[in-house]
Amino acid sequence: MFEKWAVALADQIKKINPEETEPHDVLVFGFTILFNLLFTFLLLLIVGWIIGVPLLTVEVTLSFMILRILTGGAHLDRSIACSITSSLLVLTFVWLPVSPILLFCYFVVSLLLIARFAPYYEPHQIKHSKQWEQKKKRAAILWVIFTFVIYYIFSAPGFVFGALLQALLLTPAGIKFIHKLNNFTMKGGEYCEKSS
């Protein structure tokens, strides 16, 4: 769905100004990511509002996205599957129990998992220099610490929840889960394309 919109928008931009724009595939990739992020964020905002936890949903989403950028992770090939999966995971994590002891445990687990498993890149993804990855890992660890500080000062647990979600997805079990889900969504797509 998003890919079709991205291709259409990239086609229009290339028609208007073919010389001064990025290559078509770069535009399509960028627009697909942008549409995916906007759709996911809007969906989460609406559902968070409906279930009565809009601020908590935004906290979890922002923390998850920031750590995802810093630490990588397994990816789904279909952007709509990515949006739906991210939304379901975030909405699951807004229901985690909250207490000072539990939040400290979530924080410690997140810190240990990020320190152990970050970063993760798929085989087809570009890997940066070791120095750059170390800087990103340090930034991720600082972010996890910051999430606990935010919770401690402002009683906002969502940032810790988002950190825990991303940390769990970096584990071998989390990566395996996403890969199996990707295989499932890709098979479903082939079935739909063949039957239409």
CYANA upper distance limits for C-alpha pairs under 8 A (distance plus 0.5 A):
  1 MET  CA      5 TRP  CA      7.25
  1 MET  CA     79 SER  CA      8.48
  1 MET  CA     80 ILE  CA      7.49
  2 PHE  CA      6 ALA  CA      6.54
  2 PHE  CA     32 THR  CA      6.12
  2 PHE  CA     35 PHE  CA      6.72
  2 PHE  CA     36 ASN  CA      7.26
  2 PHE  CA     79 SER  CA      7.31
  2 PHE  CA     80 ILE  CA      7.69
  3 GLU  CA      7 VAL  CA      6.57
  3 GLU  CA     28 VAL  CA      7.66
  3 GLU  CA     32 THR  CA      6.08
  3 GLU  CA     79 SER  CA      8.26
  4 LYS  CA      8 ALA  CA      6.71
  5 TRP  CA      9 LEU  CA      6.63
  5 TRP  CA     32 THR  CA      8.25
  6 ALA  CA     10 ALA  CA      6.49
  6 ALA  CA     27 LEU  CA      8.10
  6 ALA  CA     28 VAL  CA      5.48
  6 ALA  CA     29 PHE  CA      8.01
  6 ALA  CA     31 PHE  CA      5.56
  6 ALA  CA     32 THR  CA      5.87
  6 ALA  CA     35 PHE  CA      8.30
  7 VAL  CA     11 ASP  CA      6.51
  7 VAL  CA     28 VAL  CA      5.88
  8 ALA  CA     12 GLN  CA      6.84
  9 LEU  CA     13 ILE  CA      6.75
  9 LEU  CA     28 VAL  CA      8.34
  9 LEU  CA     31 PHE  CA      8.35
 10 ALA  CA     14 LYS  CA      6.57
 10 ALA  CA     24 HIS  CA      6.69
 10 ALA  CA     27 LEU  CA      6.12
 10 ALA  CA     28 VAL  CA      6.30
 10 ALA  CA     31 PHE  CA      8.31
 11 ASP  CA     15 LYS  CA      6.69
 11 ASP  CA     24 HIS  CA      7.91
 12 GLN  CA     16 ILE  CA      6.81
 13 ILE  CA     17 ASN  CA      6.67
 13 ILE  CA     18 PRO  CA      7.83
 13 ILE  CA     21 THR  CA      8.21
 14 LYS  CA     18 PRO  CA      4.92
 14 LYS  CA     19 GLU  CA      8.49
 14 LYS  CA     21 THR  CA      7.36
 14 LYS  CA     24 HIS  CA      7.66
 17 ASN  CA     21 THR  CA      7.02
 22 GLU  CA     26 VAL  CA      6.77
 22 GLU  CA     27 LEU  CA      6.79
 23 PRO  CA     27 LEU  CA      6.92
 24 HIS  CA     28 VAL  CA      6.70
 25 ASP  CA     29 PHE  CA      6.59
 26 VAL  CA     30 GLY  CA      6.63
 27 LEU  CA     31 PHE  CA      6.53
 28 VAL  CA     32 THR  CA      6.48
 29 PHE  CA     33 ILE  CA      6.84
 30 GLY  CA     34 LEU  CA      6.69
 31 PHE  CA     35 PHE  CA      6.48
 32 THR  CA     36 ASN  CA      6.49
 32 THR  CA     79 SER  CA      7.98
 33 ILE  CA     37 LEU  CA      6.59
 33 ILE  CA     79 SER  CA      8.36
 34 LEU  CA     38 LEU  CA      6.65
 35 PHE  CA     39 PHE  CA      6.45
 36 ASN  CA     40 THR  CA      6.52
 36 ASN  CA     79 SER  CA      6.67
 36 ASN  CA     80 ILE  CA      7.64
 36 ASN  CA     82 CYS  CA      8.45
 36 ASN  CA     83 SER  CA      6.83
 37 LEU  CA     41 PHE  CA      6.47
 37 LEU  CA     83 SER  CA      8.10
 38 LEU  CA     42 LEU  CA      6.47
 39 PHE  CA     43 LEU  CA      6.44
 39 PHE  CA     83 SER  CA      7.69
 40 THR  CA     44 LEU  CA      6.57
 40 THR  CA     83 SER  CA      5.58
 40 THR  CA     84 ILE  CA      7.88
 40 THR  CA     86 SER  CA      7.96
 40 THR  CA     87 SER  CA      6.99
 41 PHE  CA     45 LEU  CA      6.54
 41 PHE  CA     61 THR  CA      8.15
 42 LEU  CA     46 ILE  CA      6.65
 43 LEU  CA     47 VAL  CA      6.62
 43 LEU  CA     87 SER  CA      7.86
 44 LEU  CA     48 GLY  CA      6.18
 44 LEU  CA     57 THR  CA      7.26
 44 LEU  CA     58 VAL  CA      8.09
 44 LEU  CA     87 SER  CA      6.53
 44 LEU  CA     91 LEU  CA      8.10
 45 LEU  CA     49 TRP  CA      6.56
 45 LEU  CA     54 PRO  CA      6.53
 45 LEU  CA     57 THR  CA      7.44
 45 LEU  CA     58 VAL  CA      7.35
 46 ILE  CA     50 ILE  CA      6.68
 46 ILE  CA     54 PRO  CA      8.25
 47 VAL  CA     51 ILE  CA      6.64
 47 VAL  CA     54 PRO  CA      8.27
 48 GLY  CA     52 GLY  CA      6.53
 48 GLY  CA     53 VAL  CA      5.52
 48 GLY  CA     54 PRO  CA      4.74
 48 GLY  CA     55 LEU  CA      8.18
 48 GLY  CA     56 LEU  CA      8.29
 48 GLY  CA     57 THR  CA      6.08
 48 GLY  CA     91 LEU  CA      8.10
 49 TRP  CA     53 VAL  CA      6.31
 49 TRP  CA     54 PRO  CA      5.03
 50 ILE  CA     54 PRO  CA      8.45
 53 VAL  CA     57 THR  CA      6.60
 53 VAL  CA     94 VAL  CA      8.40
 54 PRO  CA     58 VAL  CA      6.76
 55 LEU  CA     59 GLU  CA      6.69
 56 LEU  CA     60 VAL  CA      6.75
 56 LEU  CA     94 VAL  CA      7.08
 56 LEU  CA    156 ALA  CA      8.02
 56 LEU  CA    157 PRO  CA      8.04
 56 LEU  CA    158 GLY  CA      5.70
 57 THR  CA     61 THR  CA      6.58
 57 THR  CA     90 VAL  CA      7.59
 57 THR  CA     91 LEU  CA      7.47
 57 THR  CA     94 VAL  CA      6.84
 57 THR  CA    158 GLY  CA      7.52
 58 VAL  CA     62 LEU  CA      6.50
 58 VAL  CA    158 GLY  CA      8.31
 59 GLU  CA     63 SER  CA      6.66
 59 GLU  CA    156 ALA  CA      8.32
 59 GLU  CA    157 PRO  CA      8.45
 59 GLU  CA    158 GLY  CA      5.22
 59 GLU  CA    159 PHE  CA      5.63
 59 GLU  CA    162 GLY  CA      7.79
 60 VAL  CA     64 PHE  CA      6.49
 60 VAL  CA     90 VAL  CA      6.92
 60 VAL  CA     93 PHE  CA      8.13
 60 VAL  CA     94 VAL  CA      7.63
 60 VAL  CA    158 GLY  CA      5.03
 60 VAL  CA    159 PHE  CA      5.67
 60 VAL  CA    160 VAL  CA      7.94
 60 VAL  CA    161 PHE  CA      6.28
 60 VAL  CA    162 GLY  CA      4.70
 60 VAL  CA    163 ALA  CA      8.26
 61 THR  CA     65 MET  CA      6.55
 61 THR  CA     90 VAL  CA      6.94
 61 THR  CA    162 GLY  CA      6.79
 62 LEU  CA     66 ILE  CA      6.57
 62 LEU  CA    159 PHE  CA      7.89
 62 LEU  CA    162 GLY  CA      7.86
 63 SER  CA     67 LEU  CA      6.72
 63 SER  CA    147 THR  CA      8.37
 63 SER  CA    158 GLY  CA      8.25
 63 SER  CA    159 PHE  CA      5.58
 63 SER  CA    160 VAL  CA      7.99
 63 SER  CA    161 PHE  CA      8.42
 63 SER  CA    162 GLY  CA      5.32
 63 SER  CA    163 ALA  CA      6.37
 64 PHE  CA     68 ARG  CA      6.46
 64 PHE  CA    159 PHE  CA      8.28
 64 PHE  CA    162 GLY  CA      4.84
 64 PHE  CA    163 ALA  CA      6.19
 64 PHE  CA    165 LEU  CA      7.22
 64 PHE  CA    166 GLN  CA      6.20
 65 MET  CA     69 ILE  CA      6.73
 66 ILE  CA     70 LEU  CA      6.93
 67 LEU  CA     71 THR  CA      6.30
 67 LEU  CA     72 GLY  CA      8.27
 67 LEU  CA    140 ALA  CA      6.54
 67 LEU  CA    143 TRP  CA      8.11
 67 LEU  CA    163 ALA  CA      7.20
 67 LEU  CA    166 GLN  CA      7.05
 68 ARG  CA     72 GLY  CA      5.65
 68 ARG  CA     73 GLY  CA      7.25
 68 ARG  CA    166 GLN  CA      6.96
 70 LEU  CA    119 PRO  CA      8.17
 70 LEU  CA    136 LYS  CA      5.93
 70 LEU  CA    137 LYS  CA      7.25
 70 LEU  CA    139 ALA  CA      7.78
 70 LEU  CA    140 ALA  CA      6.37
 71 THR  CA    114 ILE  CA      8.29
 71 THR  CA    118 ALA  CA      5.78
 71 THR  CA    119 PRO  CA      4.93
 71 THR  CA    120 TYR  CA      6.91
 71 THR  CA    136 LYS  CA      7.61
 71 THR  CA    137 LYS  CA      7.15
 71 THR  CA    140 ALA  CA      7.42
 72 GLY  CA    118 ALA  CA      7.90
 72 GLY  CA    119 PRO  CA      6.15
 72 GLY  CA    120 TYR  CA      5.66
 72 GLY  CA    121 TYR  CA      6.31
 72 GLY  CA    170 LEU  CA      8.44
 73 GLY  CA    119 PRO  CA      7.77
 73 GLY  CA    120 TYR  CA      5.50
 73 GLY  CA    121 TYR  CA      6.37
 73 GLY  CA    122 GLU  CA      7.88
 73 GLY  CA    169 LEU  CA      7.37
 73 GLY  CA    170 LEU  CA      6.29
 73 GLY  CA    175 ILE  CA      7.67
 74 ALA  CA    120 TYR  CA      7.71
 74 ALA  CA    121 TYR  CA      7.31
 74 ALA  CA    122 GLU  CA      6.69
 74 ALA  CA    169 LEU  CA      8.26
 74 ALA  CA    170 LEU  CA      8.17
 74 ALA  CA    175 ILE  CA      6.02
 74 ALA  CA    178 ILE  CA      6.69
 74 ALA  CA    179 HIS  CA      7.48
 75 HIS  CA     82 CYS  CA      8.05
 75 HIS  CA    122 GLU  CA      8.03
 75 HIS  CA    178 ILE  CA      7.37
 75 HIS  CA    179 HIS  CA      8.05
 75 HIS  CA    182 ASN  CA      8.22
 76 LEU  CA     81 ALA  CA      7.21
 76 LEU  CA     82 CYS  CA      6.14
 76 LEU  CA    178 ILE  CA      7.46
 76 LEU  CA    179 HIS  CA      7.85
 76 LEU  CA    181 LEU  CA      8.16
 76 LEU  CA    182 ASN  CA      5.61
 77 ASP  CA     81 ALA  CA      8.30
 77 ASP  CA     82 CYS  CA      8.22
 77 ASP  CA    182 ASN  CA      7.10
 77 ASP  CA    186 MET  CA      8.08
 78 ARG  CA     82 CYS  CA      6.86
 78 ARG  CA    185 THR  CA      8.15
 78 ARG  CA    186 MET  CA      8.11
 79 SER  CA     83 SER  CA      6.72
 80 ILE  CA     84 ILE  CA      6.68
 81 ALA  CA     85 THR  CA      6.42
 81 ALA  CA    185 THR  CA      7.50
 82 CYS  CA     86 SER  CA      6.41
 83 SER  CA     87 SER  CA      6.53
 84 ILE  CA     88 LEU  CA      6.62
 85 THR  CA     89 LEU  CA      6.60
 86 SER  CA     90 VAL  CA      6.55
 87 SER  CA     91 LEU  CA      6.49
 88 LEU  CA     92 THR  CA      6.54
 89 LEU  CA     93 PHE  CA      6.77
 89 LEU  CA    165 LEU  CA      8.20
 90 VAL  CA     94 VAL  CA      6.95
 90 VAL  CA    162 GLY  CA      7.88
 90 VAL  CA    165 LEU  CA      8.21
 91 LEU  CA     95 TRP  CA      7.77
 92 THR  CA     96 LEU  CA      8.01
 93 PHE  CA    161 PHE  CA      6.74
 93 PHE  CA    162 GLY  CA      8.05
 93 PHE  CA    165 LEU  CA      7.76
 94 VAL  CA    158 GLY  CA      7.42
 94 VAL  CA    161 PHE  CA      7.72
 96 LEU  CA    161 PHE  CA      8.15
 97 PRO  CA    102 LEU  CA      7.94
 98 VAL  CA    102 LEU  CA      6.82
 98 VAL  CA    103 LEU  CA      6.97
 98 VAL  CA    157 PRO  CA      7.87
 99 SER  CA    103 LEU  CA      6.51
100 PRO  CA    104 PHE  CA      6.67
101 ILE  CA    105 CYS  CA      6.77
102 LEU  CA    106 TYR  CA      6.62
103 LEU  CA    107 PHE  CA      6.55
103 LEU  CA    148 PHE  CA      8.33
103 LEU  CA    157 PRO  CA      7.72
103 LEU  CA    160 VAL  CA      7.65
104 PHE  CA    108 VAL  CA      6.68
104 PHE  CA    148 PHE  CA      8.11
105 CYS  CA    109 VAL  CA      6.56
106 TYR  CA    110 SER  CA      6.52
106 TYR  CA    160 VAL  CA      7.36
106 TYR  CA    161 PHE  CA      7.82
106 TYR  CA    164 LEU  CA      6.66
107 PHE  CA    111 LEU  CA      6.61
107 PHE  CA    144 VAL  CA      7.56
107 PHE  CA    145 ILE  CA      8.11
107 PHE  CA    148 PHE  CA      6.93
107 PHE  CA    160 VAL  CA      6.75
107 PHE  CA    163 ALA  CA      8.30
107 PHE  CA    164 LEU  CA      7.63
108 VAL  CA    112 LEU  CA      6.63
109 VAL  CA    113 LEU  CA      6.55
109 VAL  CA    164 LEU  CA      7.73
110 SER  CA    114 ILE  CA      6.51
110 SER  CA    144 VAL  CA      7.62
110 SER  CA    163 ALA  CA      6.65
110 SER  CA    164 LEU  CA      5.40
110 SER  CA    167 ALA  CA      5.79
110 SER  CA    168 LEU  CA      8.02
111 LEU  CA    115 ALA  CA      6.56
111 LEU  CA    141 ILE  CA      6.90
111 LEU  CA    144 VAL  CA      6.87
111 LEU  CA    145 ILE  CA      8.21
111 LEU  CA    167 ALA  CA      8.35
112 LEU  CA    116 ARG  CA      6.55
113 LEU  CA    117 PHE  CA      6.26
113 LEU  CA    118 ALA  CA      8.07
113 LEU  CA    167 ALA  CA      6.04
113 LEU  CA    168 LEU  CA      7.63
113 LEU  CA    170 LEU  CA      7.99
113 LEU  CA    171 THR  CA      7.62
114 ILE  CA    118 ALA  CA      5.56
114 ILE  CA    119 PRO  CA      8.31
114 ILE  CA    137 LYS  CA      8.30
114 ILE  CA    140 ALA  CA      8.00
114 ILE  CA    141 ILE  CA      7.44
114 ILE  CA    167 ALA  CA      6.03
114 ILE  CA    170 LEU  CA      7.96
115 ALA  CA    137 LYS  CA      8.02
115 ALA  CA    141 ILE  CA      7.63
117 PHE  CA    170 LEU  CA      6.46
117 PHE  CA    171 THR  CA      6.71
118 ALA  CA    137 LYS  CA      7.16
118 ALA  CA    170 LEU  CA      7.13
119 PRO  CA    133 GLU  CA      7.82
119 PRO  CA    137 LYS  CA      7.48
119 PRO  CA    170 LEU  CA      8.26
120 TYR  CA    170 LEU  CA      7.16
121 TYR  CA    125 GLN  CA      6.53
121 TYR  CA    126 ILE  CA      8.33
121 TYR  CA    127 LYS  CA      7.70
128 HIS  CA    132 TRP  CA      6.78
128 HIS  CA    133 GLU  CA      6.89
129 SER  CA    133 GLU  CA      6.78
130 LYS  CA    134 GLN  CA      6.63
131 GLN  CA    135 LYS  CA      6.84
132 TRP  CA    136 LYS  CA      6.81
133 GLU  CA    137 LYS  CA      6.56
134 GLN  CA    138 ARG  CA      6.63
135 LYS  CA    139 ALA  CA      6.67
136 LYS  CA    140 ALA  CA      6.61
137 LYS  CA    141 ILE  CA      6.71
138 ARG  CA    142 LEU  CA      6.62
139 ALA  CA    143 TRP  CA      6.55
140 ALA  CA    144 VAL  CA      6.78
141 ILE  CA    145 ILE  CA      6.83
142 LEU  CA    146 PHE  CA      6.53
143 TRP  CA    147 THR  CA      6.65
144 VAL  CA    148 PHE  CA      7.17
144 VAL  CA    160 VAL  CA      7.64
144 VAL  CA    163 ALA  CA      6.73
145 ILE  CA    149 VAL  CA      6.92
146 PHE  CA    150 ILE  CA      6.62
147 THR  CA    151 TYR  CA      6.76
147 THR  CA    157 PRO  CA      8.49
147 THR  CA    159 PHE  CA      5.67
147 THR  CA    160 VAL  CA      5.74
147 THR  CA    163 ALA  CA      8.11
148 PHE  CA    152 TYR  CA      6.53
148 PHE  CA    157 PRO  CA      8.39
148 PHE  CA    159 PHE  CA      8.15
148 PHE  CA    160 VAL  CA      6.60
149 VAL  CA    153 ILE  CA      6.53
150 ILE  CA    154 PHE  CA      6.08
150 ILE  CA    155 SER  CA      7.49
150 ILE  CA    156 ALA  CA      6.77
150 ILE  CA    157 PRO  CA      8.35
150 ILE  CA    159 PHE  CA      8.10
151 TYR  CA    155 SER  CA      4.98
151 TYR  CA    156 ALA  CA      4.98
151 TYR  CA    157 PRO  CA      5.61
151 TYR  CA    158 GLY  CA      8.47
151 TYR  CA    159 PHE  CA      7.93
151 TYR  CA    160 VAL  CA      7.78
152 TYR  CA    156 ALA  CA      8.17
157 PRO  CA    161 PHE  CA      6.89
158 GLY  CA    162 GLY  CA      6.68
159 PHE  CA    163 ALA  CA      6.82
160 VAL  CA    164 LEU  CA      6.70
161 PHE  CA    165 LEU  CA      6.69
162 GLY  CA    166 GLN  CA      6.87
163 ALA  CA    167 ALA  CA      6.55
164 LEU  CA    168 LEU  CA      6.57
165 LEU  CA    169 LEU  CA      6.85
166 GLN  CA    170 LEU  CA      6.94
167 ALA  CA    171 THR  CA      7.48
168 LEU  CA    173 ALA  CA      8.48
168 LEU  CA    174 GLY  CA      6.38
169 LEU  CA    173 ALA  CA      7.97
169 LEU  CA    174 GLY  CA      4.53
169 LEU  CA    175 ILE  CA      6.46
169 LEU  CA    178 ILE  CA      8.46
170 LEU  CA    174 GLY  CA      6.30
170 LEU  CA    175 ILE  CA      6.63
171 THR  CA    175 ILE  CA      6.68
172 PRO  CA    176 LYS  CA      6.52
173 ALA  CA    177 PHE  CA      6.58
174 GLY  CA    178 ILE  CA      6.83
175 ILE  CA    179 HIS  CA      6.66
176 LYS  CA    180 LYS  CA      6.60
177 PHE  CA    181 LEU  CA      6.61
178 ILE  CA    182 ASN  CA      6.50
179 HIS  CA    183 ASN  CA      6.75
180 LYS  CA    184 PHE  CA      6.71
181 LEU  CA    185 THR  CA      6.67
182 ASN  CA    186 MET  CA      6.54
183 ASN  CA    187 LYS  CA      6.63
184 PHE  CA    188 GLY  CA      6.73
185 THR  CA    189 GLY  CA      6.72
186 MET  CA    190 GLU  CA      6.85
187 LYS  CA    191 TYR  CA      6.75
188 GLY  CA    192 CYS  CA      6.77
189 GLY  CA    193 GLU  CA      6.63
190 GLU  CA    194 LYS  CA      6.59
191 TYR  CA    195 SER  CA      6.68
192 CYS  CA    196 SER  CA      6.76
